[in-house]
Amino acid sequence: MDRLRFLVETYMDLLNDRIRLENRLRSLPAEVAGETFFKALSRDVRALENSVEEEIKHELENEPLWTNYLSRINGVGPLMAAYLIAWLCRPRIMKVWKVKRQNPTLPPYAKVLEETKQYIVAELPPVMDVASNPSKLHAYCGLKPGSRPVRGEALGYNPKLKTLCWKILRQILMTSAKKPSKYAQLYENAKTEYAKRCPKPEKGSLKLKIHLTAKNITMRIFMTNLWITYRRMKGLPITTPYPAKLGQKHKIYTPEELLDR
């Protein structure tokens, strides 16, 4: 496993464990929760979480995608950036169990590292390398229209990346209250424009539908620009972002146009 991905996944595990621990401690009687042992337990878990966070920041010091690009977008901090880079810009390890899938077919770009009677372990290139156009990246991140779970069907996207997109936009919008953000303004513009033509849904909230559509529009542009920037740095071919689907209704922004600093 890539070092940065290991650090990010470890940090997320520690974060979730610390939240569960603190919630459990709140259920204790005050006199028990105040005992030295329980106070130290919570403190030690948080210290370990902070230690991994500092190592992630140190790892990003030599990452051009962070230093030259993502760090210049208000609302995208080192942890969010590390999550993006670890999942999209680093090699991946794939383990396929033969018991569950007879004669499993691996992607053509997979490099087999280990094969036994029970499983195959293969290394895959970064998602950004094999996504030959932005729409493939959007589909992988769950930003394609209709990307939702369907009972009995395999997911056509990575749910972790879909959740990450939601977290990034939320952080951008929260940060924009103190620091103006071009992506936050883009979201507001998309929201206003879509509200004019959005049909009232048969079920659910109109306000929520407008928000989700504006979120997907904004994050598709965000991911397109990340894709362009990464592939420029790696010297990989770049295609023109699908103007028929995006450019006719929304301006296609270059990565530089949406940087905040």
C-alpha positions as a printed Julia matrix, in Angstrom:
261×3 Matrix{Float64}:
   0.0     0.0     0.0
   1.19    3.52   -0.8
   2.57    5.39    2.23
   0.19    8.34    1.98
  -2.83    6.09    1.54
  -1.77    4.1     4.61
  -1.52    7.3     6.64
  -4.88    8.61    5.43
  -6.73    5.36    6.09
  -5.08    5.07    9.52
  -6.06    8.64   10.34
  -9.7     8.0     9.34
  -9.77    4.83   11.48
  -8.36    6.71   14.48
 -10.78    9.6    13.96
 -13.79    7.27   13.89
 -12.52    5.29   16.88
 -11.92    8.48   18.87
 -15.44    9.76   18.12
 -16.96    6.42   19.17
 -14.85    6.43   22.35
 -15.87    9.97   23.29
 -19.53    9.2    22.66
 -19.22    6.12   24.87
 -17.51    8.13   27.61
 -20.42   10.56   27.63
 -22.7     7.69   28.59
 -20.73    7.1    31.81
 -21.74    8.72   35.1
 -19.88   12.0    35.6
 -17.9    10.68   38.55
 -16.68    7.69   36.49
 -15.93    9.63   33.31
 -13.88   12.07   35.4
 -11.51    9.37   36.59
  -7.88    9.81   35.61
  -7.8     6.6    33.55
 -10.7     7.6    31.29
  -9.42   11.15   30.82
  -6.0     9.79   29.84
  -7.59    7.27   27.48
  -9.36    9.96   25.49
  -6.29   12.2    25.53
  -3.96    9.45   24.31
  -6.22    8.49   21.4
  -6.45   12.12   20.31
  -2.65   12.5    20.6
  -2.15    9.49   18.33
  -4.63   10.92   15.83
  -2.78   14.27   15.87
   0.53   12.48   15.37
  -0.7    10.8    12.19
  -2.16   14.13   11.0
   1.25   15.79   11.37
   2.88   12.96    9.4
   0.31   13.45    6.61
   1.17   17.17    6.47
   4.86   16.29    6.33
   4.19   13.84    3.48
   2.41   16.58    1.49
   5.41   18.92    1.66
   6.9    17.13   -1.37
   3.62   16.68   -3.24
   3.34   19.24   -6.11
  -0.4    18.69   -6.49
  -0.78   20.04   -2.95
   1.92   22.72   -2.84
   1.22   24.17   -6.3
  -2.51   23.64   -6.63
  -4.83   22.27   -3.92
  -3.32   24.43   -1.15
  -4.41   27.49   -3.17
  -8.12   26.63   -2.97
  -9.88   28.0     0.11
 -11.56   25.22    2.05
  -9.28   22.41    0.87
  -6.98   21.66    3.79
  -4.12   19.16    3.94
  -6.3    16.29    5.17
  -8.9    16.66    2.4
  -6.1    17.05   -0.14
  -4.29   13.98    1.18
  -7.53   11.98    0.89
  -7.95   13.08   -2.73
  -4.34   12.38   -3.66
  -4.23    9.02   -1.87
  -7.38    7.7    -3.54
  -7.01    9.2    -7.0
  -3.32    9.85   -7.64
  -1.52    6.87   -6.12
  -1.29    3.2    -7.21
  -3.97    0.87   -5.85
  -3.91   -2.73   -4.65
  -6.74   -5.03   -5.77
  -7.47   -8.42   -4.18
  -9.89  -10.74   -6.0
 -11.11  -13.94   -4.35
 -11.42  -16.83   -6.79
 -13.97  -18.55   -4.56
 -16.46  -15.74   -5.1
 -15.7   -15.18   -8.79
 -14.94  -18.05  -11.16
 -12.16  -17.09  -13.6
 -12.0   -13.46  -12.46
 -11.11  -10.95  -15.18
  -8.66   -8.22  -14.21
  -8.43   -4.83  -15.93
  -5.89   -4.85  -18.8
  -3.66   -2.41  -16.94
  -3.48   -4.57  -13.77
  -0.1    -5.94  -12.72
  -0.38   -9.27  -10.88
   1.72   -9.27   -7.71
   0.61  -12.56   -6.19
  -1.65  -15.43   -7.23
  -2.78  -18.43   -5.19
  -5.58  -20.97   -5.5
  -7.76  -18.7    -3.38
  -7.05  -15.16   -4.61
  -5.19  -12.8    -6.91
  -3.42   -9.64   -5.7
  -2.77   -7.04   -8.38
  -1.51   -3.46   -8.53
  -3.56   -0.92  -10.47
  -2.32    2.46  -11.75
  -3.73    5.64  -10.16
  -7.33    6.44  -11.08
  -6.18    9.7   -12.69
  -3.89    7.75  -15.01
  -6.57    5.4   -16.34
  -9.42    7.96  -16.45
  -8.84    9.05  -20.04
 -11.42   11.85  -19.82
 -13.13   13.84  -17.02
 -16.47   12.06  -17.34
 -14.87    8.74  -16.34
 -13.49   10.41  -13.22
 -16.92   11.92  -12.48
 -18.55    8.49  -12.78
 -15.96    6.96  -10.42
 -16.6     9.7    -7.84
 -20.39    9.31   -7.96
 -20.94   12.71   -9.6
 -22.66   11.31  -12.67
 -26.46   11.87  -12.7
 -28.25    8.85  -11.29
 -25.32    7.71   -9.14
 -27.18    6.13   -6.27
 -27.47    2.66   -4.71
 -29.91    0.28   -6.38
 -31.02   -2.83   -4.53
 -29.49   -5.96   -6.0
 -27.01   -4.09   -8.22
 -23.32   -3.41   -7.71
 -22.35    0.21   -7.15
 -21.06    1.93  -10.27
 -18.96    4.39   -8.27
 -16.69    4.59   -5.24
 -18.85    5.56   -2.23
 -15.82    6.88   -0.32
 -15.09    9.37   -3.09
 -18.74   10.41   -3.33
 -18.75   11.14    0.42
 -15.44   12.98    0.07
 -16.89   15.26   -2.64
 -19.72   16.18   -0.28
 -17.25   16.89    2.54
 -15.04   19.04    0.31
 -17.92   21.19   -0.88
 -19.23   21.59    2.68
 -15.77   22.7     3.83
 -15.49   25.14    0.91
 -18.88   26.67    1.73
 -18.08   26.92    5.45
 -14.69   28.53    4.77
 -16.2    31.04    2.34
 -18.01   32.72    5.25
 -14.58   34.04    6.33
 -12.57   33.82    3.1
 -14.29   34.35   -0.26
 -13.98   31.25   -2.38
 -14.38   31.04   -6.14
 -15.76   27.51   -5.89
 -18.3    28.7    -3.32
 -19.38   31.45   -5.73
 -19.57   28.89   -8.52
 -21.89   26.79   -6.34
 -24.13   29.78   -5.62
 -24.29   30.65   -9.33
 -25.17   27.07  -10.27
 -27.8    26.99   -7.54
 -29.43   30.22   -8.73
 -29.36   29.17  -12.37
 -30.78   25.7   -11.76
 -33.52   27.01   -9.45
 -35.0    28.86  -12.45
 -35.58   25.68  -14.44
 -35.81   22.95  -11.81
 -39.12   21.06  -11.99
 -40.83   20.39   -8.69
 -40.07   16.76   -7.71
 -42.93   14.34   -7.18
 -41.27   13.27   -3.93
 -38.78   14.97   -1.7
 -37.67   18.55   -1.23
 -37.25   21.01   -4.11
 -34.63   22.88   -2.09
 -32.64   19.67   -1.56
 -32.8    18.78   -5.25
 -31.47   22.21   -6.2
 -28.67   21.88   -3.64
 -27.64   18.41   -4.81
 -27.63   19.43   -8.47
 -25.57   22.56   -7.74
 -23.2    20.45   -5.64
 -22.66   17.97   -8.47
 -22.13   20.75  -11.03
 -19.55   22.42   -8.78
 -17.74   19.22   -7.88
 -17.65   18.05  -11.51
 -15.82   21.27  -12.38
 -13.58   20.82   -9.31
 -12.69   17.25  -10.33
 -12.21   18.21  -13.98
  -9.67   20.85  -12.98
  -7.94   18.42  -10.62
  -7.76   15.91  -13.48
  -6.31   18.52  -15.85
  -3.73   19.71  -13.3
  -2.59   16.18  -12.41
  -2.25   15.08  -16.03
  -0.35   18.26  -16.93
   2.14   17.5   -14.16
   2.52   13.89  -15.31
   2.71   14.73  -19.02
  -0.4    12.66  -19.79
  -2.79   13.45  -22.67
  -5.65   15.84  -21.91
  -8.98   15.89  -23.71
 -11.34   18.85  -23.93
 -13.99   18.59  -21.15
 -17.27   17.5   -22.79
 -18.68   20.92  -23.87
 -21.9    19.36  -25.18
 -22.89   18.37  -21.64
 -21.24   21.07  -19.56
 -20.07   23.97  -21.67
 -23.43   24.81  -23.25
 -24.98   25.53  -19.85
 -21.94   26.33  -17.74
 -18.67   28.04  -18.55
 -15.69   25.67  -18.61
 -13.2    27.13  -16.15
  -9.49   26.45  -16.32
  -7.78   25.37  -13.08
  -6.08   28.75  -12.79
  -9.35   30.7   -12.98
 -10.71   29.1    -9.81
  -7.65   29.4    -7.58
  -8.17   31.68   -4.57
  -4.58   32.62   -3.89
